[in-house]
Amino acid sequence: MTMPRREPTARLPDRLRGRCCLQWVCALLLALTAASPVLGQSTTGTRVGYVDMKRLIDNSPQVRAARLRLQREFDAANGLLREDELRLRELEQRSRDAELAGNVEAARALQSEIAPLQRSVARTRDRLRSDLDARSEQETSRAWPLINDAIAEYARANNLDLVVSSGTVYVSGRIDITDRVLDLLEQDAPGEAQP
C-alpha cells in the first residue's frame, strides 16, 4: 500500500520562494562557516562582506559610461521621434480647430493624415524602446564580469571568506563593501564615465 503524498499546508509565492532559497543558502553557508572548528578551522578568523549589487551596477563607472554611449547612440533616432510627435500634436490641434470652426472637410482631411502618423509614432517608440532595452542588456552583460572580478579581487585582497549580495534580511554597515568595490572599479576605469 502506498502512502498518499502529503502536500505542504502553505506554499510561498514564486517571487518569495527564490528569495527564501537564497536566504536559506546564505544561512547554510554561515552555519557551515560557524561549524568550521569541526573541519579544523577557527571561527575567530571568519570574515564576511556584503555587496549591494543594484547600487554597484547602477554606480559602476563601466555602466555609467555605457549609459552615455547609449544616449549618444540613440540621440538621433530620439530626435526624429520627437519631431514626428511634435508634427502629430500640431496636426491634432489643427484638426480640433477645424472641427470647432465647422469645417468638417478640413478636419476629415487632417484625420486621414493623423492616423498613419499616430501608428508610425507608436511603432517607432516601441522599436526604440525595444532596441534600447536590448542594448542596455548587452552593455550590462559586458560590465558584469568586470564587476564580479572586482568583488573577488577585493575579497581576496582583504581576506574575506564569504561575500553575500542582495536578498539578505539585515546587513551591518561594518561589512558592506559596496563603496570599496566601487572605488576599485573606478581605479580600473579612469576617466571612462566622466559626464
N, C-alpha and C positions, 0 to 999 in steps of 0.2 A: 504494500500500500504506500503510495507516495503522499507526502505531506503537501498540503496546499502552500503555495508561495505566499508569504506574508508581505503585504505592501506596507511601505512606511506610512505612518499616520499623517505626516505633514511633509510636503515637498517644498523645497526652496524654489523661488522663481529662477529661471535660467540666468538672468542678469546677476543674481546674487550667488548662484551656485559656483561660478568661476571665481568670484572674489573670495568666497569662503574657502574654496580649494586652495587658492594662493595663500591665504592666511594660514590654512592648515599646514601647508608645505613649509612656510616660514617658521611656524611654531615647532614643527617637527625638526627642522634644521637647528633651531635654537636649543631644543631639548637635547638633540644629539650632541651639540657643542657643550652643553652643560654636563652631559653624561661622559664627557671625554676622559675623566680620570680612569674609567673602566678601560678605555682604549690606551691608556698610558700617557695621556697628556694632561696638563694642568689647566684648570678653568680660569686661573688668575690672569692668564695672558690672552684670553679670547677677546677679540676686538671686532666690533660690528659697525658698519656705516650705513647710512640711508641716503638715497638719491631720489629727488622728486623729478621723475622723468619728463613730465609735462613741462615743468619750468625749465629743465635742462634743454629740451628740444626747442622750446619757444625762444630761449635766450642765447642759444649757442651761436657763435659768430658765423659758423658754416650755414646754419638755417637762415639767419638774418641776411647773409649775402645772397642766398638762393632766392629769398623773397624779393630782394632788389633786382636780381636778374629777371625774375618772372614779371615784375612790374614793368621793367623796360621792354621785355619781350611782348607783353600784351597791351602796351600803351597805344599803339597804332590801331589795333582792332577795337579797343575800347573807345577810342576817339571816333571811329567811324560809326560805332553803335550809338554813341551819344548824339552824333549828327542826325542819324535816322530817327532817334527818339524825339529830338527837337522838331524835326520836319513833321513827324506824326502829330505832335501836340499842336503845331501851327495849323495843320490840315483839320484836325478835330475842332479847333477854335473857329476856323473859317466856316466849317460845316454848321456849327451851332449858331453862328451869326447869320448865316444864310437862312436857316430854319426860322429864327426869330424875325427876320425881315420878310418872311413869307415866300422866299424864293426856293420852292421845292425842287425845281430842276437843278439848280446850282448845288443844293445840298445833296441830291442823289449823285451827281457827278463827282462830288468830293468824296462821298461814301465809297464809290467804286474805286477810288484811288487809295482810300484809307485802309480798307480791308486787306488787300495784299501786303501793304506796308506793315500793318499790325502783325500779320503772320511772319513776315520776314524778320521783324524786330524780335519776336518771340523765339524764332528758330536760331537767330544769331546769338541771342542772350543765352539760350540753353547750350549751344555749341561752345561758346566761350567759357561758360561755367564748367562744362564737362572737360574741356581742354585744360583749363586752369587746375582743376582738381587732379587730373592725371599727371600734369607736370609737377604739381606740388608734391604728389606722392612719390614721383621719381626723385625729386630733389631731397626729400626727407629720407628716402631709402639710401641715397648716396651718402648722407651725413651720418646715418645710423652706425656703420662700422667705426667711424672716427669717434663717435660719442662713446660707444662700448669700449673701444680701445683706451680712451682717456679715463674711463671709470676703472678699468682693470689696471692701468698704469698707476693711477693714484692709489688704488687699494694695495698694490704690490709695494710701492714706494713707502707707504705708511703702515705696512704690516697688518692690514686688515684681514680678518679671517672670513668675513661674510659681508656682502653689500646687498641690501634689500632695496626694492623700489616701491613705487606707489601701490596702494592696496593694503597698507598697514593701518592698524587702528590708532596707534599712538607713536609718535616719533619725538624724541627729545632733541632739542636744538644742538645738543652736545655731539650727537652722532650724525647730524645732517651734513653731508659733504658736498651738496649740490653746488654751492658757491665756489668751493675749491676746485671742483671738476670744471666748472665754467671758466675759472681762471686758467686752468691747464689748456682748455680748448682755445682760449684767447691767445695763449702763447704759441699754440700750434698754427694759428691763422692770423698773423699780424696784419692789420690794415685791410683784411678781407671784407669786413662788414661795416665799413665806415659809411654812414648815411650821407 
